[in-house]
Amino acid sequence: MKMIVAPGAFKHSLTATAAAKAIAAGLTESGLGAELVILPIADGGNGTLDAFLADGGRRVNVEAVDPLNRPITAPFGLLPDGQTAVVEMALASGLELLTTTELNPLLATTYGTGQLLQAALASGAKRIIVGMGGSATVDAGAGALQALGVRLLGASGQPIPFGGGGLSELATVDTSALDPRWQSVELIIASDVTNPTVGDDGAAAVFGPQKGASPEEVKILDSNIRHFCAIVRDQIGVDVTNREGGGAAGALSAGLLAFLGGRIASGVDLLLDTNGFDSHLATADLVITGEGQMDSQTVSGKGPIGVARRAREHGVPTIALVGSLNTTDQLLHEAGMQAVMPIMPRPMPLAEALRDASVLLQSAALRLGYVLQVGNHS
């Protein structure tokens, strides 16, 4: 029996790689005796870099800044082909870099992500994948663009302040210092978010609250992003105001598309294509995936569903091990899941579940391994 172990991250507790190791350990402990192929996944959000590097490549550390402009060291990845770099924006501009009391999308900047992008360009990469998701920012990528050399100036000719709050001051855009090498680089935005840049389904309205924005601040941020997009449209001739997918990572997606070009692609599909998922499926009997919480967002196209759909096309069933389940079994089954199994054996506080996630996941995989052997003894 050959099984592909392809979970995503269990947010706030396990990376995708750690989750895959826990599942593999449980299955092995059960005595199942299956051949296990470990392929951790991500959809562009947290854990994307780890997932892309799981099959080889290397990390390159960069001196950067966090969302509040404090110095940090953050990595990007170079894949084994030597031509492809992977930047996970959350590693420089992510929510998990801030405490709850520090969240402030009016001030938070993507400048650190721009520093990672510039370092990736300097490495000689000809193809750069930017993983979206988990951002603490709603600045339309203004900070990242400033790090890349784009001058975003106010009426007085001074650079506008960092953060979504500073966008309202934008009067002039100057791209003369933008590195010309960007014209020959393939930029791919890895995201499964289809939200437009602005509006009721846009970056500020949908994602602003989870980044600390009050209802009034959401209105301010949406208005500021509209202003930014209008200036960009008028001065460089690119309109990303209503671009599908432009709302990803606080509209970083829209900003990068406007100034660097490129395209948006499904994060999980990019990863599955990169790690040879289909070739493994050709000889696989079962896929095991998972994530921390399986809910309506999962069904709309997050990593585990991308795995299940791809597996179903090859006639291979998929089972998911999850921290919690907050959608209907029927929806998941229709999306390609053969079965979904929560990993908690009893009710417990969230803090305990997060702390013991590895043990819980390994125990659930052990039980699954026992179940899978039932047919062999019937």
C-alpha positions as CSV (number, residue, x, y, z in Angstrom):
1,M,0.0,0.0,0.0
2,K,1.3,3.5,-0.9
3,M,0.0,6.5,0.8
4,I,0.7,10.2,0.3
5,V,0.8,12.2,3.5
6,A,0.0,15.8,2.4
7,P,-1.3,18.0,5.3
8,G,-1.3,21.7,5.6
9,A,-0.3,23.7,8.7
10,F,-2.2,23.4,11.9
11,K,-2.3,27.2,12.6
12,H,-0.6,28.4,15.8
13,S,0.6,24.9,16.6
14,L,2.2,22.8,13.8
15,T,3.9,23.6,10.5
16,A,2.8,21.5,7.5
17,T,6.1,19.6,7.7
18,A,5.7,18.9,11.5
19,A,2.1,17.8,10.8
20,A,3.2,15.4,8.1
21,K,5.9,13.9,10.4
22,A,3.3,13.4,13.2
23,I,0.9,11.6,10.8
24,A,3.7,9.4,9.4
25,A,4.8,8.5,12.9
26,G,1.3,7.4,13.9
27,L,0.7,5.4,10.7
28,T,4.1,3.7,11.2
29,E,3.4,2.9,14.8
30,S,0.1,1.2,13.8
31,G,2.1,-1.5,12.0
32,L,0.3,-0.6,8.7
33,G,3.4,-1.3,6.7
34,A,2.6,1.2,4.0
35,E,5.0,3.1,1.8
36,L,4.7,6.7,2.9
37,V,5.4,9.7,0.6
38,I,5.7,12.9,2.6
39,L,4.5,16.0,0.7
40,P,3.5,18.9,3.1
41,I,1.3,21.5,1.4
42,A,0.4,25.2,1.7
43,D,-1.8,27.4,-0.3
44,G,0.3,30.6,-0.3
45,G,-0.3,31.4,3.4
46,N,1.7,30.3,6.5
47,G,4.0,27.4,5.8
48,T,4.4,28.1,2.1
49,L,8.2,28.4,2.1
50,D,8.6,25.2,4.2
51,A,6.3,23.3,1.8
52,F,8.2,24.4,-1.3
53,L,11.5,23.5,0.3
54,A,10.4,20.1,1.6
55,D,11.8,18.4,-1.5
56,G,15.1,20.3,-1.6
57,G,16.5,23.8,-2.1
58,R,17.8,26.2,0.5
59,R,16.9,29.1,2.7
60,V,18.5,32.5,2.4
61,N,18.3,34.8,5.4
62,V,17.8,38.5,4.8
63,E,18.0,41.5,7.2
64,A,14.5,43.0,7.0
65,V,11.8,44.7,9.0
66,D,8.6,43.4,10.6
67,P,5.1,45.0,10.0
68,L,5.9,47.8,12.6
69,N,9.3,48.5,10.9
70,R,11.4,46.8,13.6
71,P,14.5,44.9,12.4
72,I,14.2,41.2,12.0
73,T,15.9,38.4,10.0
74,A,13.5,36.7,7.5
75,P,14.2,34.0,4.9
76,F,13.3,33.4,1.3
77,G,13.9,30.2,-0.5
78,L,15.8,29.1,-3.6
79,L,14.5,25.9,-5.2
80,P,16.8,23.2,-6.6
81,D,16.5,24.5,-10.2
82,G,18.5,27.6,-9.1
83,Q,16.1,29.8,-11.1
84,T,13.0,29.9,-8.8
85,A,12.8,31.8,-5.6
86,V,9.9,31.6,-3.1
87,V,9.0,34.5,-0.8
88,E,6.4,33.9,1.9
89,M,5.2,37.4,2.8
90,A,4.0,36.4,6.2
91,L,7.6,35.7,7.3
92,A,8.3,39.5,7.1
93,S,4.9,41.1,7.2
94,G,2.7,38.5,9.0
95,L,0.2,38.5,11.8
96,E,2.2,36.1,13.8
97,L,5.1,38.6,14.1
98,L,2.8,40.8,16.2
99,T,1.1,40.5,19.6
100,T,-2.7,41.1,19.7
101,T,-2.2,44.5,21.2
102,E,0.2,45.5,18.4
103,L,-2.2,44.9,15.5
104,N,-2.7,48.1,13.6
105,P,-3.3,48.0,9.8
106,L,-3.2,51.8,9.7
107,L,0.5,51.5,10.5
108,A,1.6,48.0,9.5
109,T,3.8,47.9,6.4
110,T,4.8,45.4,3.8
111,Y,8.3,47.0,3.5
112,G,9.9,43.8,4.8
113,T,8.3,41.7,2.1
114,G,9.8,44.2,-0.4
115,Q,13.2,43.6,1.1
116,L,12.7,39.8,0.6
117,L,11.6,40.4,-3.0
118,Q,14.6,42.5,-3.7
119,A,17.0,39.9,-2.2
120,A,15.3,37.2,-4.3
121,L,15.8,39.3,-7.4
122,A,19.5,39.9,-6.5
123,S,20.0,36.2,-6.1
124,G,19.6,35.9,-9.9
125,A,16.2,34.1,-9.8
126,K,14.2,34.3,-13.0
127,R,11.0,33.2,-11.5
128,I,9.7,34.4,-8.1
129,I,6.7,32.9,-6.4
130,V,5.2,35.2,-3.7
131,G,3.0,33.4,-1.1
132,M,0.1,35.4,0.1
133,G,-1.7,35.0,3.4
134,G,-1.4,35.6,7.1
135,S,-0.6,39.2,6.6
136,A,-0.8,41.9,9.3
137,T,-1.1,44.6,6.6
138,V,-3.7,46.5,4.5
139,D,-1.3,48.8,2.7
140,A,-1.9,47.7,-0.9
141,G,1.7,46.7,-1.1
142,A,2.9,50.3,-0.7
143,G,5.6,49.4,1.7
144,A,6.9,46.6,-0.5
145,L,7.0,48.9,-3.5
146,Q,8.9,51.5,-1.5
147,A,11.5,48.8,-0.6
148,L,11.8,48.0,-4.3
149,G,12.6,51.6,-5.1
150,V,9.2,53.0,-6.1
151,R,8.9,56.5,-4.7
152,L,5.4,57.1,-3.3
153,L,5.3,60.8,-2.5
154,G,2.9,63.2,-0.8
155,A,2.0,66.7,-2.0
156,S,5.1,68.1,-0.4
157,G,7.4,65.7,-2.2
158,Q,8.1,63.6,0.9
159,P,7.6,59.8,1.0
160,I,4.2,58.9,2.4
161,P,4.1,57.2,5.8
162,F,4.0,53.5,6.2
163,G,0.8,51.6,6.6
164,G,-2.7,51.7,5.2
165,G,-3.2,55.0,6.9
166,G,-0.5,56.7,4.8
167,L,-2.1,55.9,1.5
168,S,-4.4,58.9,1.7
169,E,-1.4,61.2,1.4
170,L,-0.2,59.8,-2.0
171,A,0.0,62.4,-4.7
172,T,2.9,61.3,-7.0
173,V,4.3,57.9,-8.1
174,D,7.9,57.7,-9.4
175,T,9.1,54.4,-10.7
176,S,12.5,55.6,-12.1
177,A,14.5,53.8,-9.4
178,L,12.6,50.5,-9.8
179,D,15.2,47.8,-10.7
180,P,14.9,47.1,-14.5
181,R,15.6,43.4,-13.9
182,W,11.9,43.1,-12.8
183,Q,11.0,43.4,-16.5
184,S,12.6,40.0,-17.2
185,V,11.4,38.1,-14.1
186,E,8.3,35.9,-14.0
187,L,6.4,37.0,-10.9
188,I,3.7,34.5,-9.7
189,I,1.4,35.5,-6.8
190,A,0.5,32.3,-5.0
191,S,-3.0,32.8,-3.6
192,D,-6.4,31.1,-3.5
193,V,-8.1,34.3,-2.5
194,T,-10.4,35.7,-5.2
195,N,-11.5,38.8,-3.3
196,P,-11.2,42.1,-5.3
197,T,-9.0,44.9,-4.2
198,V,-11.8,47.1,-2.7
199,G,-15.4,47.1,-1.9
200,D,-17.6,44.9,0.3
201,D,-15.6,41.8,-0.6
202,G,-12.3,43.7,-0.7
203,A,-9.1,43.6,1.3
204,A,-10.2,46.1,4.0
205,A,-13.7,44.9,4.5
206,V,-13.0,41.1,4.6
207,F,-9.6,40.9,6.1
208,G,-9.2,44.2,7.9
209,P,-11.0,43.1,11.1
210,Q,-8.8,40.1,11.7
211,K,-5.8,42.5,11.5
212,G,-7.2,44.8,14.2
213,A,-9.2,47.2,12.1
214,S,-12.4,48.7,13.7
215,P,-15.5,49.2,11.5
216,E,-14.5,52.9,11.1
217,E,-10.9,51.9,10.3
218,V,-12.2,49.5,7.7
219,K,-13.9,52.3,5.9
220,I,-10.8,54.5,6.1
221,L,-8.6,51.7,4.7
222,D,-11.0,50.9,1.8
223,S,-11.1,54.6,0.9
224,N,-7.3,54.9,1.1
225,I,-6.8,51.9,-1.1
226,R,-9.3,53.3,-3.6
227,H,-7.2,56.6,-3.6
228,F,-4.0,54.6,-4.1
229,C,-5.5,52.7,-7.0
230,A,-6.8,55.9,-8.6
231,I,-3.4,57.6,-8.4
232,V,-1.7,54.5,-9.8
233,R,-4.2,54.3,-12.7
234,D,-3.8,57.9,-13.6
235,Q,0.0,58.0,-13.4
236,I,1.2,54.6,-14.6
237,G,-1.9,53.5,-16.6
238,V,-2.7,50.3,-14.8
239,D,-6.1,49.9,-13.0
240,V,-6.2,47.2,-10.3
241,T,-9.1,48.7,-8.4
242,N,-11.5,45.8,-9.0
243,R,-8.9,43.1,-9.9
244,E,-10.1,39.7,-8.9
245,G,-7.6,38.4,-6.4
246,G,-6.2,41.9,-5.8
247,G,-7.4,41.8,-2.2
248,A,-5.0,39.1,-1.2
249,A,-2.6,40.0,1.7
250,G,-4.2,43.4,2.4
251,A,-4.1,44.2,-1.4
252,L,-0.4,43.5,-1.6
253,S,-1.5,41.4,-4.6
254,A,-2.9,44.5,-6.4
255,G,0.2,46.6,-5.7
256,L,2.6,44.0,-7.1
257,L,0.4,43.4,-10.2
258,A,0.3,47.1,-10.9
259,F,4.0,47.8,-10.8
260,L,5.7,44.4,-11.5
261,G,3.1,42.7,-13.7
262,G,2.9,38.9,-13.2
263,R,0.0,36.7,-12.6
264,I,-2.1,35.1,-9.8
265,A,-2.1,31.4,-9.6
266,S,-3.6,28.9,-7.1
267,G,-1.1,28.4,-4.3
268,V,-1.8,24.8,-3.7
269,D,-1.8,23.9,-7.4
270,L,1.6,25.6,-7.8
271,L,3.0,23.6,-5.0
272,L,1.5,20.3,-6.2
273,D,2.9,20.9,-9.6
274,T,6.3,21.7,-8.2
275,N,6.6,18.7,-5.9
276,G,5.4,16.1,-8.4
277,F,2.2,15.3,-6.7
278,D,0.5,13.9,-9.8
279,S,3.4,11.5,-10.5
280,H,3.1,10.1,-7.0
281,L,-0.7,9.8,-7.4
282,A,-0.2,7.5,-10.3
283,T,0.8,4.7,-8.0
284,A,-0.9,5.8,-4.7
285,D,-3.7,4.0,-2.9
286,L,-4.7,6.8,-0.5
287,V,-4.0,10.4,0.3
288,I,-4.0,11.7,3.9
289,T,-4.3,15.5,4.3
290,G,-5.3,17.8,7.2
291,E,-5.4,21.2,8.7
292,G,-6.2,22.9,12.0
293,Q,-9.8,23.9,11.2
294,M,-11.7,22.6,8.3
295,D,-14.5,25.1,7.5
296,S,-16.3,26.9,4.7
297,Q,-13.0,28.6,3.6
298,T,-11.5,25.1,3.2
299,V,-14.3,24.1,0.9
300,S,-13.9,27.2,-1.2
301,G,-10.5,26.0,-2.3
302,K,-7.9,25.9,0.5
303,G,-5.0,23.5,0.4
304,P,-6.6,20.2,1.6
305,I,-9.5,20.5,-0.9
306,G,-7.0,21.2,-3.7
307,V,-5.3,18.0,-2.7
308,A,-8.6,16.0,-2.6
309,R,-9.8,17.3,-5.9
310,R,-6.5,16.5,-7.6
311,A,-6.5,13.0,-6.0
312,R,-10.1,12.4,-7.1
313,E,-9.2,13.1,-10.7
314,H,-6.7,10.2,-10.4
315,G,-9.3,7.9,-8.7
316,V,-7.4,8.1,-5.3
317,P,-9.5,8.6,-2.1
318,T,-8.5,11.3,0.4
319,I,-8.9,11.2,4.2
320,A,-8.4,14.4,6.3
321,L,-7.3,14.6,9.9
322,V,-8.3,18.0,11.4
323,G,-8.2,19.9,14.6
324,S,-11.8,20.9,14.3
325,L,-14.6,20.5,11.8
326,N,-16.9,23.5,11.2
327,T,-18.7,22.6,7.9
328,T,-21.0,19.8,6.7
329,D,-19.7,16.3,5.8
330,Q,-21.7,16.4,2.7
331,L,-20.0,19.5,1.4
332,L,-16.6,18.0,2.1
333,H,-17.5,14.7,0.5
334,E,-18.8,16.6,-2.6
335,A,-15.5,18.5,-2.7
336,G,-13.5,15.2,-2.9
337,M,-13.0,14.1,0.8
338,Q,-13.7,10.4,1.4
339,A,-13.7,11.0,5.2
340,V,-12.8,13.7,7.7
341,M,-11.6,12.7,11.2
342,P,-11.2,15.3,14.1
343,I,-8.1,14.5,16.1
344,M,-9.3,15.4,19.6
345,P,-10.4,12.4,21.6
346,R,-12.3,14.5,24.1
347,P,-13.4,18.1,24.8
348,M,-10.5,20.2,25.8
349,P,-9.5,23.9,26.1
350,L,-8.1,25.4,22.9
351,A,-4.8,26.2,24.6
352,E,-4.3,22.5,25.5
353,A,-5.2,21.4,22.0
354,L,-2.7,23.8,20.4
355,R,0.0,22.7,22.9
356,D,-0.5,19.0,22.4
357,A,-1.3,19.1,18.6
358,S,1.6,16.9,17.6
359,V,0.6,14.2,20.1
360,L,-3.1,14.4,19.2
361,L,-2.3,14.2,15.5
362,Q,0.0,11.3,15.9
363,S,-2.6,9.4,18.0
364,A,-5.3,10.1,15.4
365,A,-3.0,8.7,12.7
366,L,-2.4,5.7,14.8
367,R,-6.1,5.0,15.1
368,L,-6.5,5.6,11.4
369,G,-3.7,3.1,10.7
370,Y,-5.6,0.5,12.8
371,V,-8.8,1.1,10.9
372,L,-7.1,0.8,7.5
373,Q,-5.9,-2.7,8.5
374,V,-9.4,-3.9,9.2
375,G,-9.9,-4.8,5.6
376,N,-6.7,-6.7,5.5
377,H,-7.9,-9.1,8.1
378,S,-11.5,-9.6,7.0
